[in-house]
């Protein structure tokens, strides 16, 4: 569902597609970084570094981090 009129949506898409692939990629990185900062701002205080990563992963991807990834984080923090 959207409240954006179709002609505005088309104009926005046209403006976006005029940008180079690298410009669009950098825009996406900026949006991801902004979302990550919002997630970090909601993190409960006192989490260990590994649990911080688990929290960010869960909020970003909507599921628990795979065991192999968690084990890698634990090994690196030891």
NULO-815523 format. One record per atom (N, C-alpha, C): residue number from 1; chain; x, y, z. Coordinates in steps of 0.2 Angstrom, whole numbers. Example, Ala and Ser with C-alpha at 12.3 -4.5 7.8 and 13.67 -1.06 7.14 Angstrom:
2
- seq,mol,u,v,w
- 1,A,66,-28,39
- 1,A,62,-22,39
- 1,A,66,-16,39
- 2,A,64,-11,35
- 2,A,68,-5,36
- 2,A,64,0,39
//
This chain:
78
- seq,mol,u,v,w
- 1,A,4,-6,0
- 1,A,0,0,0
- 1,A,4,6,0
- 2,A,3,11,-4
- 2,A,7,17,-4
- 2,A,2,23,-5
- 3,A,4,29,-2
- 3,A,0,35,-3
- 3,A,4,40,-8
- 4,A,9,37,-12
- 4,A,12,41,-17
- 4,A,9,40,-23
- 5,A,7,46,-26
- 5,A,4,46,-33
- 5,A,8,43,-38
- 6,A,6,39,-43
- 6,A,10,35,-48
- 6,A,14,40,-52
- 7,A,12,46,-53
- 7,A,17,51,-57
- 7,A,23,53,-53
- 8,A,22,53,-46
- 8,A,28,55,-42
- 8,A,32,49,-41
- 9,A,29,43,-41
- 9,A,33,37,-40
- 9,A,37,36,-47
- 10,A,34,37,-52
- 10,A,38,37,-59
- 10,A,44,42,-59
- 11,A,42,48,-57
- 11,A,47,53,-57
- 11,A,53,51,-53
- 12,A,52,49,-47
- 12,A,57,47,-42
- 12,A,61,41,-45
- 13,A,58,36,-48
- 13,A,62,31,-51
- 13,A,66,33,-57
- 14,A,63,38,-61
- 14,A,67,41,-67
- 14,A,74,44,-64
- 15,A,73,48,-59
- 15,A,78,52,-56
- 15,A,83,47,-53
- 16,A,81,42,-50
- 16,A,85,37,-47
- 16,A,89,33,-52
- 17,A,86,31,-57
- 17,A,89,27,-63
- 17,A,94,31,-67
- 18,A,94,38,-66
- 18,A,99,42,-69
- 18,A,106,42,-66
- 19,A,106,40,-60
- 19,A,112,39,-56
- 19,A,116,33,-58
- 20,A,122,34,-57
- 20,A,126,28,-59
- 20,A,125,22,-55
- 21,A,127,16,-57
- 21,A,127,10,-52
- 21,A,130,11,-46
- 22,A,136,14,-46
- 22,A,140,15,-40
- 22,A,137,21,-35
- 23,A,134,26,-38
- 23,A,130,31,-34
- 23,A,124,27,-31
- 24,A,120,23,-34
- 24,A,115,19,-31
- 24,A,117,14,-26
- 25,A,123,11,-27
- 25,A,126,7,-22
- 25,A,128,11,-16
- 26,A,131,17,-16
- 26,A,133,21,-11
- 26,A,126,23,-7
- 27,A,121,24,-10
- 27,A,115,26,-7
- 27,A,112,20,-3
- 28,A,113,14,-6
- 28,A,110,9,-2
- 28,A,115,7,4
- 29,A,121,8,4
- 29,A,126,8,9
- 29,A,124,13,15
- 30,A,122,19,13
- 30,A,120,24,18
- 30,A,114,22,21
- 31,A,109,20,18
- 31,A,103,18,21
- 31,A,104,12,25
- 32,A,108,7,23
- 32,A,109,1,28
- 32,A,113,4,34
- 33,A,118,8,34
- 33,A,121,11,39
- 33,A,116,14,44
- 34,A,112,18,41
- 34,A,107,22,45
- 34,A,103,17,49
- 35,A,100,12,46
- 35,A,96,7,49
- 35,A,100,4,55
- 36,A,106,2,53
- 36,A,110,-1,58
- 36,A,111,3,65
- 37,A,112,10,63
- 37,A,113,14,69
- 37,A,106,15,73
- 38,A,101,14,70
- 38,A,94,14,73
- 38,A,94,8,78
- 39,A,96,2,75
- 39,A,95,-4,78
- 39,A,100,-4,85
- 40,A,106,-1,84
- 40,A,111,-1,89
- 40,A,108,4,95
- 41,A,104,9,93
- 41,A,102,14,98
- 41,A,96,10,102
- 42,A,94,5,100
- 42,A,88,1,104
- 42,A,91,-4,108
- 43,A,98,-5,107
- 43,A,101,-11,111
- 43,A,101,-10,118
- 44,A,99,-15,122
- 44,A,99,-15,129
- 44,A,107,-14,131
- 45,A,108,-10,137
- 45,A,115,-9,139
- 45,A,117,-15,142
- 46,A,124,-16,142
- 46,A,127,-21,146
- 46,A,128,-28,142
- 47,A,126,-28,135
- 47,A,127,-34,131
- 47,A,134,-35,130
- 48,A,136,-42,130
- 48,A,143,-43,128
- 48,A,144,-42,120
- 49,A,150,-41,118
- 49,A,151,-40,111
- 49,A,148,-45,106
- 50,A,148,-52,108
- 50,A,145,-57,105
- 50,A,137,-56,105
- 51,A,134,-54,110
- 51,A,127,-53,111
- 51,A,125,-47,107
- 52,A,129,-42,107
- 52,A,128,-36,103
- 52,A,127,-38,96
- 53,A,131,-42,93
- 53,A,131,-45,86
- 53,A,125,-49,85
- 54,A,123,-53,90
- 54,A,117,-57,89
- 54,A,111,-53,89
- 55,A,111,-48,93
- 55,A,105,-43,93
- 55,A,104,-39,86
- 56,A,110,-37,84
- 56,A,110,-33,77
- 56,A,108,-38,72
- 57,A,110,-44,72
- 57,A,109,-49,67
- 57,A,101,-51,67
- 58,A,99,-52,73
- 58,A,91,-54,74
- 58,A,87,-48,71
- 59,A,89,-42,73
- 59,A,85,-36,71
- 59,A,85,-35,63
- 60,A,91,-36,61
- 60,A,92,-35,53
- 60,A,89,-40,49
- 61,A,90,-47,51
- 61,A,87,-52,47
- 61,A,81,-56,49
- 62,A,79,-54,55
- 62,A,72,-57,57
- 62,A,73,-64,60
- 63,A,79,-66,61
- 63,A,80,-73,63
- 63,A,86,-73,67
- 64,A,87,-79,71
- 64,A,93,-79,75
- 64,A,99,-81,70
- 65,A,105,-78,73
- 65,A,111,-79,69
- 65,A,113,-87,69
- 66,A,115,-89,63
- 66,A,117,-96,63
- 66,A,122,-98,68
- 67,A,122,-104,70
- 67,A,127,-107,75
- 67,A,134,-106,73
- 68,A,136,-107,67
- 68,A,142,-107,64
- 68,A,145,-99,65
- 69,A,141,-95,63
- 69,A,143,-88,64
- 69,A,144,-85,71
- 70,A,139,-88,75
- 70,A,140,-86,82
- 70,A,147,-89,85
- 71,A,148,-95,83
- 71,A,154,-98,85
- 71,A,160,-94,83
- 72,A,160,-92,77
- 72,A,166,-88,74
- 72,A,166,-81,78
- 73,A,161,-78,80
- 73,A,161,-72,84
- 73,A,164,-74,91
- 74,A,162,-79,94
- 74,A,165,-81,100
- 74,A,172,-82,100
- 75,A,174,-86,95
- 75,A,181,-87,94
- 75,A,186,-81,93
- 76,A,183,-76,90
- 76,A,186,-70,89
- 76,A,187,-65,95
- 77,A,182,-66,99
- 77,A,182,-62,105
- 77,A,185,-65,111
- 78,A,187,-71,110
- 78,A,191,-75,116
- 78,A,198,-73,116
//
